[in-house]
Structure formats: structure tokens, C-alpha cells
Amino acid sequence: MKTYNNFYLDVISLPNLYRAYEKAKKGKAEKKEVIEFSKNLHENLLKLHLELLNRTYLMGDYKMFFVNDYKTRKIMAPRFKDMIVQHALFNFLEQIYEKSFIFDSYACRKNKGTHKAFKRLKSFINKSSYDDYFVKCDITKYFYSIDHQRLKQIIRRKIIDKDILQLIDKFIDSHKEEIQEYHIISKDLKNSRKGIPIGNLLSQLFANIYLNELDYFVKQGLKIKFYVRYVDDFVFIVKEKKEISNLIIKIQEFLKNELFLKIEDRKININKISFGIDFVGYVGFKKYTKVRTRNYKRFVKSFKNKIILVEKSKLDFNNLELSFTSYLGHLSHTNSNFLKKKIFGIYLKAVTNLNTGKAVKRGGNWNNGADAGLFSAYLNNAPSNSNTNIGFRCCSVPQTDAVFSRKHSQFEVQNLLLSSLDENKSRDYGFLPFFCNENKLNLNTNDNFMLSNDNKTLTYKNGY
């Protein structure tokens, strides 16, 4: 096995720390801690470099919080300075270990991910027969059960730079879990700590390094050809049902004796391929793919809650649109056409409701302040309205609320004259940033619409 030494100075060099800083601040540029660090960036990075050079660097405390999805996860967020050091170390360790990972490990790696993991599994399904069997397993409390001493031993096979190892040990030992029933205590490593924090960048790499031992055992030791792993979930396919019991026992013994881990017994799933394999959010069959029902229900519940927050102006509309497009992208990898239509219907209804907001009040409107929809026609009719403009008025909804309308808009405006315009028709036409004045259609220079030469068609300039 190739070993690596004498690269500590490269890791802590200022150019590498600058690269690490840029990566660490992605998506966090508006946070107070990041802003404070960035104010004196050069001085702070130089100070960090000297701490690492003099071996006086100390990690700060984690910020702990819980995320509740379908299960509760404890997240340990490091300080920004510690994130920079992790990225600096990760820049080198990733290159070293990427070469040793098997092809069919898909979590937290470049050019991998859930979609490619499922695509690989789907290719295995298509190569198998309907009567072949699959086994799906999940490791009990994986991140909370990783043994510190065993992890250090595995890392020391490849990394022999003492300074690098000392820095790695700081992050491994920065957190420990209280001993739980699901922990397996080795006789040889009685005093070893358990658990690495979810939230550390290096924890993702350590998790892959740790279970890489299992990957090689399954592929080389057990000679299982069709095997895919994503974090602590793994699936393999076999021809004969009688093989399964023996294979599971061998995997359980390896995990217990070599990695001090155990498989969640209630999550062991054994069935024929024709039943469908539930993996990374999808259910794969030979001829089609479905989305996991639990994930769909969770998304719908979350999406409807976001709609309520947008209606109350507690959440930006862009956030709602991003959720919709993201999940629609997730569904695009499936044959769940009915669910696609249903999700689109929920989104369309939400946009429609959001676009029927209140008219802008400027001296009142024709019915003394009642809801007037997107536009209000005949604004001069009520005595309380002091506005002298002829035409209709835009509502005060955010511009982003009109995105859906714009992307599907081509309006016939030949008959959109003041005499024929009413509230219902203007609402049907969606968000139109122009005004009618004495049978003329006037476009502002900043508007995103253009009128055709024959004065009949109004089109969005970007050509949606």
C-alpha cells in the first residue's frame, strides 16, 4: 500500500488556506462570523497559518442543533476558522483516498451522488432476472458508532506524516458520544471513544474511509458483483435465495469484529427484484422507476407549509419556486407522471392564489378598499377615488410572483381596450406591467414586454 508523508507544510500554506477560505464561505457569506473573519482576511489567515505552523492551533466549540425530518439528527456546526482548516486538510486527503475507494461507493464524492447511485443500481437490476434476490441493509446509528481508535488505525495505514496525523486526531477527538446500547465495545479498545460529528466536512470523508473496509470485504472477500453503497445504506443482488442467510451472517460478523458496527435488524430488506428496490429516495423496477412514497408525502407537507409562509410574507417566493423546481427535478428521474401533475397542480394553485392579492391603494379604489385582484378597472367610478388616471392599476405583489405567468405568456392585445376591460379579464391575463390610456397601449422603457409591428401581440422580451 502506498503511503504519504511530508505534506503538512503544503496543507497549511497560505495559498491552500485561501482556497479553503473560499470553499468554506460558500453559502455562508452573509453570516456574522464569516463577515467578521473576512473584514481582516489577510491578517486572520496569516494568524491561522502561524498557529498551524507552531502547532498551537486549538479547535473551538461546536454549535449544536437538531434537525427533524422523518427522524431526529444531531448536527454539530464548527466555527468558521475550523471549517477553513478542515477544507485545507480535505483538499489533500480527498486526492489521496479517492484513488482507493471502490467505484460503487457514491456518497460525498465528486461526480457521484444519489442520482448516479440509483442509476448504477438500476443498471444492476436490468442485468438481473426477475427471480434474483436483493438484500438492503442499514447500519445502526452509523456516525454515532464510529470507533475513534479503529478509525485512526485505518488512516495510519496510508498517512504517515506525524503532523498531519496530529491534526486529523484533533478533529476525530473533538467530539464523543455517550456510550449507548447499540455501541459495540472492543476488548482491545476498551477506552476508545465513539462517534464523529455530523456537520464536519471531514466526517464525510472519515465515514467513507471507515466503510471502505466493508466495501472491499463485500467485493473481494465475498465476491459479490452487484453491490452499491451510499453512506451507511448498501444493497447487493444475488442469484440464489439460499446464499442470502450466509452472506448476511458474514457481513454482520465483519462489521462487529473489524469495525465495531452492527446492522439494523428491522431494516434488513430481502425480496425478489420484481418487488422493487427502495434506495436513495427511489424505488427501482426493471421497466420503470417510482419515487419513494414517504419522501413524496414529506415534500407535499413541507411545500404546503412554505405556501402558507409566503402568503403571510414570512418567506420569499423564490424559496417556494426553488423547492418546486428541485423536487420536480427529483421526479424527472422517475416514471411517476401522476405525481408530477399533482405537484405541478399544487404549485399552480399556489401561484394563482398568490397573484390574486390586493390592489395598490392610492386614494382608494372603486369599491372603497375591497380586494380587487391583480388589476383594478374603472378606478374613477367611486367618489372616494381621487386618482385621475384612466386605466387599471397593478397590485402590490412581489415581481417574482409573476414568474410563472411570464414564462408562458403571449397575449393578444388587439381588443384590450378600456371599454372592454374588466377585473376578471385582467386577472385572467396575469401580471402585465403596462397601462391603457384612451385606447392606447403605452409600454414603459423598463418593461420586459414588447409589442409586435402589427400592434396585435405582446410578448415577453426574453423569449420564454
C-alpha positions, 0 to 999 in steps of 0.5 A: 500500500502506498503511503504519504508523508511530508505534506503538512507544510503544503496543507497549511500554506497560505495559498491552500488556506485561501482556497479553503477560505473560499470553499468554506464561505460558500453559502455562508457569506452573509453570516456574522462570523464569516463577515467578521473573519473576512473584514481582516482576511489577510491578517486572520489567515496569516494568524491561522497559518502561524498557529498551524505552523507552531502547532498551537492551533486549538479547535473551538466549540461546536454549535449544536442543533437538531434537525427533524425530518422523518427522524431526529439528527444531531448536527454539530456546526464548527466555527468558521476558522475550523471549517477553513482548516478542515477544507485545507486538510480535505483538499489533500486527503480527498486526492489521496483516498479517492484513488482507493475507494471502490467505484460503487461507493457514491456518497460525498464524492465528486461526480457521484451522488444519489442520482448516479447511485440509483442509476448504477443500481438500476443498471444492476437490476436490468442485468438481473432476472426477475427471480434474483434476490436483493438484500438492503441493509442499514447500519445502526446509528452509523456516525454515532458508532464510529470507533475513534481508535479503529478509525485512526488505525485505518488512516495510519495505514496510508498517512504517515506524516506525524503532523498531519496525523496530529491534526486529523486526531484533533478533529476525530477527538473533538467530539464523543458520544455517550456510550449507548446500547447499540455501541459495540465495545472492543476488548482491545479498545476498551477506552476508545471513544465513539462517534464523529460529528455530523456537520464536519466536512471531514466526517464525510470523508472519515465515514467513507474511509471507515466503510471502505473496509466493508466495501472491499470485504463485500467485493473481494472477500465475498465476491459479490458483483452487484453491490452499491453503497451510499453512506451507511445504506448498501444493497447487493443482488444475488442469484440464489435465495439460499446464499442470502442467510450466509452472506448476511451472517458474514457481513454482520460478523465483519462489521462487529469484529473489524469495525465495531458496527452492527446492522439494523435488524428491522431494516434488513430488506430481502425480496425478489427484484420484481418487488422493487428496490427502495434506495436513495429516495427511489424505488427501482423496477426493471421497466420503470422507476417510482419515487419513494412514497414517504419522501413524496408525502414529506415534500407535499407537507413541507411545500404546503407549509412554505405556501402558507409562509409566503402568503403571510410574507414570512418567506420569499417566493423564490424559496417556494419556486426553488423547492418546486423546481428541485423536487420536480427535478427529483421526479424527472428521474422517475416514471411517476407522471401522476405525481408530477401533475399533482405537484405541478397542480399544487404549485399552480394553485399556489401561484394563482392564489398568490397573484390574486392579492390586493390592489395598490391603494392610492386614494382608494379604489372603486369599491372603497378598499375591497380586494380587487385582484391583480388589476383594478378597472374603472378606478374613477367610478367611486367618489372616494377615488381621487386618482385621475388616471384612466386605466387599471392599476397593478397590485402590490405583489412581489415581481417574482410572483409573476414568474410563472405567468411570464414564462408562458405568456403571449397575449393578444392585445388587439381588443384590450381596450378600456371599454372592454376591460374588466377585473376578471379579464385582467386577472385572467391575463396575469401580471402585465406591467403596462397601462391603457390610456384612451385606447392606447397601449403605452409600454414603459422603457423598463418593461420586459414586454414588447409589442409586435409591428402589427400592434396585435401581440405582446410578448415577453422580451426574453423569449420564454 
